[in-house]
């Protein structure tokens, strides 16, 4: 197998993995966001929903951070990770 073909295979595998990670991670984020919305909408009926809402948003933050790092590692493995303009490395 040629070097270019190996790189193409690695890139395809990385994209496939990142797609899977994003589907899983963003599916979880969507579900938790829905719970937070439901809690906010029912807050007029239940006074102690603030803890639930805070915990939901903490979970959203944690999941997004974890999956951001996972996707970044996959991209780094094939030399295709995102870099902000002006950053070197």
C-alpha positions, 0 to 999 in steps of 0.5 A: 500500500502506498504512503498516500493510500495509507494516509487516506485510509487513516484520514477516513478512519479519523473522520469516521471516528470523529463522526461517531464521537460527535453523534454520541456526544451531541446526542447526549448534550441534546438529551440533557438540554431537553431535560434542562428546558423541561425543568425550566418550563416546569419551574413555575410548578416546582420551586426547587428545580434550580439544583436540577437545572444547574446540574444539567448545565454542568453535565452539558459543559462536561460532556462538551469538553470531553468530546471536544478533547476526544475529537481533537485527539483523533484529528491530531493523530492524522495531523489535521487538528484545528489551530486558531490563526496566529497560534504556532505548533 
